[in-house]
Amino acid sequence: MKTIVNMALLSSLALGCVGQDESSSGPFIDPDEQIRDALAKRARYGGTWPDVPEPGEKRWHPETNLRDYPKLPTTDAERVAIAERAASAARAAPTVEVMQIETDGNKITVRIYDPAPGVTPEALADELRASGKQGVQLVTHAAEEVNNLGPNSCTYGYAKTWNCPVAYWANNGRSNPWVIFNDHSSAQWPVSSVVPKWNQVVGIDSGYRWNACPLSTGAWCVDVVSGNYGDTGWEGMTHLSMELGGNGGRFLSGAWVQLNERHTPMGWTRNNTATHELGHILGLGHNSFVGDVMWGASMREDIGGENRTLLESLYSIGRD
């Protein structure tokens, strides 16, 4: 697989103790076993699974909320402002993603692991390899900003796609690709508040459902699950399946998200982590502006103008 490849390490923090333990976040759950179980439930029950955690108020959130989170097309003035901010920004640096990449003919699976606080990308990659994960690599996104924008662009400002050539969801006969985030996570994760933020992006529609994936023509269902995965070195993992498409791009064919409840928010928020992981699902990689929600570690919770504009451009053409 050809992807954005230059190996590098960003942080100098060290990996802490890794272990399988029980804590206030509940009993340890093996993340791989959880996904195998989730896929079996999907095949047996469809989008509605038995025995999911109580979601609290998330159960009543609407699928979309265009009143409070309207679609936001990028204006020429906003693009100028974004470019000026990027050009004057002093806090930009190369950013690294930990990826596990496996290929099978034209089919490719990618897992993006986001390090837990205090864990470097390099240390996380080493820990994943030591646990038997194959195809683990560090993928570096350069710090320089780029403002030439087109539907197959991999960078805008400091925003990046996680794959270059770009990876994208197909329209499936709809005016926009429709990604439904089928939430099975606990009440700790504000996924219902995160999805409307990403639905502000023009060109791709994001919908929220609690433990129910409708049999809607052309919809893509992305399951979001959570649990205490132990001190595994990561706080969020995005799994994406894709196939070769036109122009060397990649059609996404399936995805899920796992959110680790082992770590107590200190210097980060669960809203930030959930927003970050769902950004990966739509096609974004790590932003190289320090403090952006798609930076490797930050407190930011809004999606930012660059990320939105890059996705708007990515989905400005039909992807069938």
N, C-alpha and C positions, 0 to 999 in steps of 0.2 A: 504494500500500500504506500502511495506517495502522499505525504502530508507535510505540514509545516514543521520541519525538523531542524533543530539545532539544540543540542543538549546543554543545559546550563542550570545552575542553582542560584536562587534568589536570596534566600534567608540564611542566617547563621544560627538559628535556633536549633535545639537538639530534640530528638524524639524521646518521649518519656516512656515509662514502663508500659508494656503491652500485655494484656491479660484478659481472661474471660472471667467476669465477676458479676455478682449481683450488687445492686446499689439502690438508692432511692429512685432510680430510673427504671426499676423493675428487673426481672430475671433476664439473664443473658439470652439473646436470640442470635443464632447463627445466620448471618445475612444471606449466605448462599442457599441454605435450607429454606429460609423464609421465601426467597424468590421462587424456588422450585415449587413450594406449596402454593404461592400466589398464582403461578402459571397453571397449576392443576385446577385451582378454584376458578380461574378465568375460563378454562376449557369446560368445566363442569357446570358452573353457575352463571357464566357471562360476567357482566359488570357488577352484579350484586353478590357479595360474599357473606356467609354466616360468620359469626363470632369476631366481628371487627370491634375495635375499641370505641367506647362512647365518645362521640365527637363534640359534645357540648353544643354551643350555639351554631357551630358550623353547619349542622344538619339543615338549618333553615335559610342558608344563604342562597340567593338566586344564582342561576347559571351564569348570567352576565349582569353587569350593573353599568349600563351606558349613561345613566343619569349622573352618577358621581364620577365615573371614569369614561368620558367620551373618547372616541377615536381622535387622535391628535396628529393630523398630517403635518409634516415638517415644512415650515415656510422658508423662503429664501433668506429672510432676516435672521431666522433662528440658525440656519446653516452657517451664516457669516459669524454669528455670535459664538457658535460651537468652535469654528475654526480659530477665531481669535483667542478663545479661552485655551484651546489646545496649544496654540503657538506660544502663548505666554506662560503656560504651565511649567513649573519647575519640579513638580513632584511626579515625574513619570520615570518608569524603570522597566526593564525586561520582566515579563511575567511568565511563570512556568506552570504547565498543567501536567498532572500525573495521569497517564492514560494506559489502559490495558487494551491492546489492539489484537484482534484475531481475524484471520481471513479464511474464507472457504469459497474458492472460485470468485464469482462476482459479489458474494455476500461478505459483508464486513460487520463485525461487532466491536463497539468501542465502549469502554467504561471510563468515565472521568471521575477520579477520586479527589475530593477537596480536603486538604489536610486539616486536622483539628488544631486548635490553638496550641502553640508551642512546638509544632511539628513542621519540619522543613519538607519541601517536595522531594528532595533527595532521600531523606530518611524514610519518608512514607513509601517511596518506590522500593527502597531496600527491604522494608518490612513486608511489602506485598510479595516481592520475589521470594523472600525467605519462607513465606506461608504457602508457596507453591504456585502462585499466580504466574501464568505465562504471558509473554508479550508486553510486559510492563516497560514503559519508556517515559522519559521527560521530554515534553514538547515546549519549546521556548517561543514566545511571541515578542518581537522586537519592540523597543520603546518608541521608535519614531512614529509621528503621526502622519496620516495620509488623508487627503481630501478629494481624491479622484473617485467619484462614486458611480457605480453601475450595478446591475442586478447580479453580477458574478464577482463583485468586489469582496475581498476578504477583510478589508480594514476601512474604517472611517473614523477620522480623528484618532483616538486611542482605543476605540472599540474594535474587537476582532471576532471573526468566526472561529469556531474550534477546529474546523477542517478547511483546508484550502487545496483543491477546488471546494467550493461551498457545498454543504449538506443542507437539505431542505425537505419540507413536507409537500406532498403533491396536493393539487386542488381537488382531485377526485370528482370532477364535474361541477364543483362549487365555484362561486366567484372568488372566494378566498379559501385557502386551506383552513380546516376547522380542527383544532386540537382541544379535546376535552380532558381535563385533568380529573381523573377519577380518584378521589381522595379517600384513603383508608387509614390515614395517619391519626395519631391521638390528638386530643384537644390542645396539646402543647404547641402544635404547629399551625400557624395561621394561614394555611394554604388558601382558604376561602377569601382572605384579604389580599393575597398575593396575585391570584389569577386575574382579577380585574385590572391590576396595574399593567400586566403584559397585554391585556386585551386593548389597551390604548394604541397599540402599534397598528398602523394602517397596513392592510394587505394580508394579514393573518389573524384569524379569530381564535381566541382562547376562552373556553368555557369551564365552569366549575360544577362538579357533581359530587355529592357525598355518597360513596359506596353504590353507585348506580351509573353504568355506562349505557346510554340509550342506543338502541339499534337504529341510528340515524344514518341515512345514506351519505357516504363520503366522509364521515367523522373519523378522526383518529383518537383512540382512547389511550391515555397515558396514566398508568396506575402509580399512585404516590403512597408509600408505606413508611412506617417508622418502627423503632424499637431500640432496646439497649443492645447495641452490637459490641459492647466492651471497648476497651482502650485499643482499638484497631488502628489508630493513627489517622482516621478520617471522620469528618462530621457529616458529609453528604456525598452520595454517589449517584451518578446518572448513567444509565445503561441505554445505549442507542444501537439499533440495528439498521443497516443501510445497504443499498445495492447501487451499482454503477448506473448513472443516468446520462442525460445529454450533456454536451460541452465538458465532459470529464467530471461533472458534478456527481453528487450522491443523493439518491432518493432515500429518505428515511422510511422505514417500514414498521417500526415498533420501538417502544421505549418504556422505561419505568424509572422511578426515583426512590432512593432509600435515604431516610433521615435518621441520624444516630442520636438517640436521647441520652447516651452515656455522659456527655459533656455538659456541664453547667455553664450557661451563658456568662462569660466574663470577657469583656472586650469584643463581644459580638452579640448578635441577637438571633433568635430562631426565625424571625421575620426576614432578616438579612440572608440567612442560609437558605431558606425556602425560595426566596426571590432569586438568589444566585442559581440554584439548581434548575429552576424552571426556565431561566434564561438559557442554560445549556440545552434544554430540550428544544427550544425554538431555533437554535442554531448558533448561539453566541459562545465564544471562548472567553478567556480572561482578558479584561480590559487592562491596559498597561498604565492607566492613570491611578496612582495610589489614592485609595479612598473610594473609588467607584464600587458599586455593588457587585460588579463582575471582576473586581480585583481579587486576588487570592484570599485576602483577609481584611475585612473592613467592617464598619458599623453602619454603612449607608444602606438605606432601605428603598429609596426610589430608584426607578430604572434608568434615569439619566437620559440626556438628549442624544448622545452619540449612539448608545445601544439601540435606542428606538429608531433612529434614522438609518442605521445600518440594516436592521431587520426590515424596515419599510422598503429599502432599496432591494434587498434580497427577494422580497415577495412582490415586487412591482411588476413582475411578469408571471404568466400562468406557468405552473409546474406540473403539467400532465404528461 
